[in-house]
């Protein structure tokens, strides 16, 4: 009988330790990624940010991550960053860079800054890295947006 209660108490302690660890992890992620969590200061294709790199992340991951951070809900959607559905069979991006901030695409993917990408990939594995860079064109402040991998021609 004593063994049973001792074993039960150990299980409860381990469960509490796991919950505490999960709470600390989600709090740490929320603190490190406050702008992403709140949807503030997002990279926008139309704004100049030459010299910086943005990354594409499937919006379903971001939504699941926000739920995890807010409610400690462990979910399949926050196990790994899965960007492969954003690519065609030739492993090229399906979407035009100039359409990346259109309301239709907000439900498909989210742009994150390089430091946010680095933080996310410390916590989560990913299948495909998709970079977005701006290349300056002359002195008029114009730029070309390039994605790596490139875009498929439709």
C-alpha positions as CSV (number, residue, x, y, z in Angstrom):
1,X,0.0,0.0,0.0
2,X,2.8,2.4,0.9
3,X,4.5,1.6,-2.4
4,X,1.4,2.5,-4.3
5,X,1.1,6.0,-2.6
6,X,4.8,6.6,-3.0
7,X,4.6,5.7,-6.7
8,X,1.5,7.9,-7.2
9,X,3.2,10.8,-5.5
10,X,6.3,10.5,-7.7
11,X,4.1,10.5,-10.8
12,X,2.3,13.6,-9.6
13,X,5.6,15.3,-8.9
14,X,6.9,14.4,-12.4
15,X,3.7,15.7,-14.0
16,X,4.1,19.0,-12.1
17,X,7.7,19.3,-13.2
18,X,6.7,18.7,-16.8
19,X,3.9,21.4,-16.5
20,X,6.4,23.8,-14.9
21,X,8.9,23.2,-17.6
22,X,6.2,23.7,-20.3
23,X,5.1,26.9,-18.7
24,X,8.7,28.2,-18.6
25,X,9.3,27.2,-22.2
26,X,6.1,29.0,-23.5
27,X,6.9,32.1,-21.4
28,X,10.4,32.2,-22.8
29,X,9.2,31.9,-26.3
30,X,6.5,34.6,-25.8
31,X,9.1,37.0,-24.4
32,X,11.6,36.3,-27.2
33,X,9.0,36.6,-29.9
34,X,6.6,39.3,-28.6
35,X,6.2,41.1,-31.9
36,X,5.4,37.8,-33.7
37,X,3.0,36.7,-30.9
38,X,1.1,40.1,-31.2
39,X,1.4,40.4,-35.0
40,X,3.4,43.6,-34.7
41,X,6.3,45.0,-36.8
42,X,5.8,42.3,-39.5
43,X,8.0,42.4,-42.6
44,X,6.0,43.8,-45.5
45,X,7.1,43.4,-49.1
46,X,6.2,47.0,-50.0
47,X,8.3,48.5,-47.2
48,X,12.0,48.9,-47.7
49,X,14.1,46.6,-45.5
50,X,17.1,46.1,-47.8
51,X,20.0,44.4,-46.0
52,X,17.7,42.3,-43.8
53,X,16.3,38.9,-44.5
54,X,12.8,37.7,-43.9
55,X,11.6,34.1,-43.8
56,X,8.3,32.5,-44.8
57,X,6.5,30.4,-42.3
58,X,3.2,28.5,-42.8
59,X,0.5,30.5,-41.0
60,X,-1.0,27.3,-39.6
61,X,2.2,26.8,-37.6
62,X,2.1,30.5,-36.3
63,X,-1.6,30.1,-35.3
64,X,-0.8,26.8,-33.5
65,X,2.3,28.3,-31.8
66,X,0.2,31.3,-30.6
67,X,-2.3,28.9,-29.0
68,X,0.5,26.9,-27.4
69,X,2.1,30.1,-25.9
70,X,-1.2,31.4,-24.7
71,X,-2.8,28.3,-23.4
72,X,0.0,25.7,-23.1
73,X,-1.8,23.6,-25.6
74,X,0.5,21.0,-27.0
75,X,-0.6,20.5,-30.6
76,X,0.5,18.7,-33.7
77,X,0.7,22.1,-35.5
78,X,3.6,23.3,-33.3
79,X,5.8,20.2,-33.5
80,X,7.5,21.3,-36.7
81,X,7.5,24.2,-39.1
82,X,6.1,22.6,-42.3
83,X,6.6,24.9,-45.3
84,X,6.6,22.3,-48.1
85,X,3.0,23.0,-49.0
86,X,4.1,26.4,-50.1
87,X,6.4,24.9,-52.8
88,X,5.5,23.3,-56.1
89,X,6.8,19.9,-57.2
90,X,10.0,21.5,-58.4
91,X,10.7,22.9,-54.9
92,X,10.0,26.5,-55.9
93,X,7.8,29.0,-54.1
94,X,4.2,28.9,-55.5
95,X,3.5,32.6,-54.6
96,X,4.7,35.8,-56.2
97,X,6.8,38.0,-53.9
98,X,4.7,41.0,-54.8
99,X,1.6,39.1,-53.6
100,X,3.0,38.1,-50.2
101,X,1.1,40.8,-48.3
102,X,-2.2,40.3,-50.0
103,X,-5.1,39.5,-47.7
104,X,-5.6,36.1,-49.5
105,X,-2.1,35.0,-48.6
106,X,-2.2,36.0,-45.0
107,X,-4.0,32.7,-44.3
108,X,-1.3,30.7,-46.1
109,X,2.0,32.1,-44.8
110,X,3.5,34.7,-42.5
111,X,6.7,36.6,-43.0
112,X,9.1,36.6,-40.0
113,X,12.3,38.5,-39.4
114,X,15.6,36.7,-39.4
115,X,16.1,36.9,-35.6
116,X,12.5,35.4,-35.2
117,X,13.3,32.6,-37.6
118,X,16.5,31.8,-35.7
119,X,14.6,31.7,-32.4
120,X,11.8,29.5,-33.8
121,X,14.3,27.1,-35.3
122,X,16.0,26.7,-31.9
123,X,12.7,25.3,-30.6
124,X,11.3,23.6,-33.7
125,X,12.5,21.6,-36.6
126,X,11.6,22.7,-40.1
127,X,11.3,21.0,-43.5
128,X,12.2,23.8,-45.9
129,X,13.8,27.2,-45.3
130,X,12.3,30.0,-47.5
131,X,14.1,33.3,-47.5
132,X,12.9,36.6,-48.8
133,X,15.4,39.4,-49.6
134,X,15.2,42.8,-51.2
135,X,17.9,43.7,-53.8
136,X,18.4,47.5,-54.3
137,X,17.9,48.8,-57.8
138,X,19.7,52.1,-58.4
139,X,19.5,55.2,-56.2
140,X,15.7,55.8,-56.3
141,X,15.0,53.5,-53.3
142,X,13.5,50.8,-55.6
143,X,14.2,47.2,-55.0
144,X,13.5,43.7,-56.3
145,X,12.1,41.1,-54.0
146,X,13.8,37.7,-54.4
147,X,12.8,34.4,-52.7
148,X,15.2,31.5,-52.0
149,X,14.2,29.0,-53.2
150,X,12.9,30.9,-56.3
151,X,9.4,31.2,-57.5
152,X,7.8,28.8,-59.9
153,X,6.6,30.2,-63.2
154,X,2.8,29.7,-63.6
